[in-house]
Amino acid sequence: MTPRNDNWKARCEAGFYDQTVMKTLGVTIVSLAPGRVTLAMLFRADFTQHHGFLHAGTVTTVLDSACGFAAFTLMAADAEVLTIEFKSNFIAPAKGKLFRFEGEVVKSGRTITVTQGRAFADDVLISTMQATMMAASL
């Protein structure tokens, strides 16, 4: 996959680190490549549900960003990324110490990009996501 913007990596890093929610959750970028993003966060008890697992809302929030930034790596310089929709499947409880979130572009268009995401807790698959992103001018 080929980015439509020569400055894609710097734009993605700047956009990611401008997100207050990612700072609050303690999420970091592990890797950025055209059409692919990997994010990580350590377990935080303040983002759990009543059984002590990482809350599903936390998992989907970070997966949404992983998928969104995977799409953003391929967008034109004048485009911003926005989520149109997503669907998540939870496969296993989100319990572990280190969480990894992978976003990958399935099909990139000028306006609409289809992505898929996977979340892992200590290398155990816990969730998948299918997400559709749009290139918007804000």
KAFENRA-V544705 format. One record per pair of residues at least 24 apart in sequence whose C-alpha atoms are under 10 Angstrom apart, sorted by sequence separation. I is the first residue (numbers start at 1). J is the second residue. D is the distance in whole Angstrom. If there is no record, write none. Layout:
i: {I	I}
j: {J	J}
d: {D	D}
This chain:
i: {8	9	39	64	96	97	98	99	100	101	106	108	109	110	111	112	8	9	12	38	63	94	95	96	97	98	99	100	103	106	107	108	109	110	111	8	39	40	60	94	95	96	99	100	101	102	103	104	105	106	108	109	38	39	60	94	95	96	99	101	102	103	104	105	37	38	60	84	86	88	90	91	92	93	94	96	103	105	37	38	59	60	83	84	85	86	87	88	89	90	92	95	3	4	36	37	60	81	82	83	84	86	87	88	94	2	3	36	37	38	59	74	79	81	86	93	94	95	1	2	3	35	36	37	38	56	70	71	73	79	81	92	93	94	1	2	25	35	36	37	56	70	71	72	75	91	92	93	94	1	32	35	36	37	56	66	67	69	70	71	74	75	76	91	92	93	1	27	34	35	36	37	59	66	67	68	69	70	71	74	75	76	90	91	92	25	34	35	36	37	58	65	66	67	68	69	70	71	72	74	75	90	91	25	29	32	33	34	35	36	56	62	63	64	65	66	67	68	71	75	89	90	91	32	34	35	36	55	56	62	63	64	65	66	67	71	75	89	90	22	34	35	54	55	62	63	64	74	88	89	90	21	22	33	34	35	53	54	55	59	62	63	88	89	21	32	33	34	52	53	54	59	60	62	71	72	87	88	89	51	52	53	54	59	71	87	88	22	52	53	70	71	86	87	88	51	70	71	86	87	49	54	68	70	85	86	87	19	48	67	68	69	70	85	86	48	67	68	70	84	85	86	67	68	83	84	85	16	66	67	68	83	84	85	16	66	67	82	83	84	43	64	66	67	82	83	84	16	43	44	64	65	66	81	82	83	16	43	44	63	64	66	80	81	82	83	15	42	43	44	63	80	81	82	42	43	62	63	79	80	81	82	12	13	41	42	43	63	79	80	81	82	12	15	41	42	60	62	78	79	80	81	11	12	40	41	42	60	78	79	80	12	40	41	59	60	75	76	78	79	12	13	39	40	41	59	71	75	78	11	12	39	40	59	71	72	74	75	11	38	39	40	67	71	72	9	10	38	39	67	68	70	71	72	8	9	37	38	39	63	67	68	69	71	8	9	15	37	38	63	64	67	68	7	8	11	15	36	37	38	63	64	67	68	5	6	8	36	37	54	59	60	63	64	3	4	5	6	8	35	36	37	59	60	63	64	3	4	5	7	8	11	35	36	59	60	64	3	4	5	6	7	30	34	35	36	2	3	4	5	6	29	30	31	32	33	34	35	56	1	2	3	4	5	27	28	29	30	35	1	2	3	4	5	27	35	3	4	5	27	4	43	36	38	40	42	35	36	37	38	39	40	41	42	36	38	40	1	3	1	2	4	1}
j: {32	33	63	88	120	121	122	123	124	125	130	132	133	134	135	136	33	34	37	63	88	119	120	121	122	123	124	125	128	131	132	133	134	135	136	34	65	66	86	120	121	122	125	126	127	128	129	130	131	132	134	135	65	66	87	121	122	123	126	128	129	130	131	132	65	66	88	112	114	116	118	119	120	121	122	124	131	133	66	67	88	89	112	113	114	115	116	117	118	119	121	124	33	34	66	67	90	111	112	113	114	116	117	118	124	33	34	67	68	69	90	105	110	112	117	124	125	126	33	34	35	67	68	69	70	88	102	103	105	111	113	124	125	126	34	35	58	68	69	70	89	103	104	105	108	124	125	126	127	35	66	69	70	71	90	100	101	103	104	105	108	109	110	125	126	127	36	62	69	70	71	72	94	101	102	103	104	105	106	109	110	111	125	126	127	61	70	71	72	73	94	101	102	103	104	105	106	107	108	110	111	126	127	62	66	69	70	71	72	73	93	99	100	101	102	103	104	105	108	112	126	127	128	70	72	73	74	93	94	100	101	102	103	104	105	109	113	127	128	61	73	74	93	94	101	102	103	113	127	128	129	61	62	73	74	75	93	94	95	99	102	103	128	129	62	73	74	75	93	94	95	100	101	103	112	113	128	129	130	93	94	95	96	101	113	129	130	65	95	96	113	114	129	130	131	95	114	115	130	131	94	99	113	115	130	131	132	65	94	113	114	115	116	131	132	95	114	115	117	131	132	133	115	116	131	132	133	65	115	116	117	132	133	134	66	116	117	132	133	134	94	115	117	118	133	134	135	68	95	96	116	117	118	133	134	135	69	96	97	116	117	119	133	134	135	136	69	96	97	98	117	134	135	136	97	98	117	118	134	135	136	137	68	69	97	98	99	119	135	136	137	138	69	72	98	99	117	119	135	136	137	138	69	70	98	99	100	118	136	137	138	71	99	100	118	119	134	135	137	138	72	73	99	100	101	119	131	135	138	72	73	100	101	120	132	133	135	136	73	100	101	102	129	133	134	72	73	101	102	130	131	133	134	135	72	73	101	102	103	127	131	132	133	135	73	74	80	102	103	128	129	132	133	73	74	77	81	102	103	104	129	130	133	134	72	73	75	103	104	121	126	127	130	131	71	72	73	74	76	103	104	105	127	128	131	132	72	73	74	76	77	80	104	105	128	129	133	73	74	75	76	77	100	104	105	106	73	74	75	76	77	100	101	102	103	104	105	106	127	73	74	75	76	77	99	100	101	102	107	74	75	76	77	78	100	108	77	78	79	101	79	121	115	117	119	121	115	116	117	118	119	120	121	122	117	119	121	105	108	107	108	110	108}
d: {10	8	9	10	9	7	5	8	10	10	10	10	10	9	5	9	9	8	10	9	9	9	9	5	6	8	9	9	10	10	10	9	9	7	7	8	9	10	9	8	6	6	10	10	9	9	9	10	9	10	10	9	10	7	9	6	8	9	9	10	10	9	10	10	9	6	7	9	10	10	10	10	9	9	9	9	9	10	6	9	9	10	10	10	10	9	10	9	10	9	9	9	9	10	8	7	10	10	10	10	10	9	10	9	9	10	6	8	9	9	9	9	10	10	10	10	9	9	9	6	8	9	10	7	9	9	9	8	9	9	10	8	9	6	6	8	8	10	8	5	10	6	8	10	9	10	7	6	8	6	10	8	5	9	8	10	9	8	6	6	7	9	8	7	5	9	10	8	10	5	8	10	8	6	7	8	9	6	9	9	7	10	9	5	7	10	7	6	10	9	10	9	6	4	9	10	10	9	10	9	9	6	5	9	9	9	8	8	8	8	9	10	9	9	9	5	6	9	7	10	8	4	8	8	9	6	10	9	8	9	6	10	8	8	7	10	9	5	7	9	5	6	8	7	7	7	8	9	7	5	9	9	8	7	6	10	6	5	10	9	9	7	6	6	9	8	10	10	10	5	6	10	10	10	9	9	8	4	9	10	9	5	9	8	6	6	7	9	8	8	10	8	7	5	9	10	10	7	6	6	10	9	9	8	8	4	9	10	9	10	10	10	9	6	6	9	9	8	9	8	5	9	6	10	7	5	7	8	9	6	10	6	5	10	10	9	6	9	4	6	9	10	7	9	6	6	10	10	8	10	9	10	9	7	5	9	8	7	9	9	8	10	10	6	7	10	9	9	5	10	6	8	5	7	6	6	10	7	9	6	6	10	10	9	9	5	7	7	5	5	9	10	7	10	6	6	10	9	9	5	6	9	10	9	7	5	9	10	8	5	7	10	6	7	10	9	9	8	7	8	7	10	8	4	9	7	10	7	9	9	7	6	6	10	9	9	10	10	8	7	5	9	8	7	9	9	10	6	6	8	8	10	8	8	8	7	8	4	8	9	7	8	10	9	5	10	9	6	6	8	8	9	6	9	7	9	10	7	5	9	7	9	8	9	10	10	8	6	7	9	9	9	10	7	10	10	8	10	8	8	5	9	8	9	9	10	9	8	7	10	8	10	6	7	10	8	10	6	6	7	9	8	9	9	5	10	9	4	5	5	8	10	9	9	10	10	9	8	9	10	7	6	5	5	9	10	10	10	9	8	9	8	7	9	9	8	10	10	10	10	10	9	9	10	9	9	9	10	9	10	9	9	10	10	10	10	10	9	10	9	10	9	9}
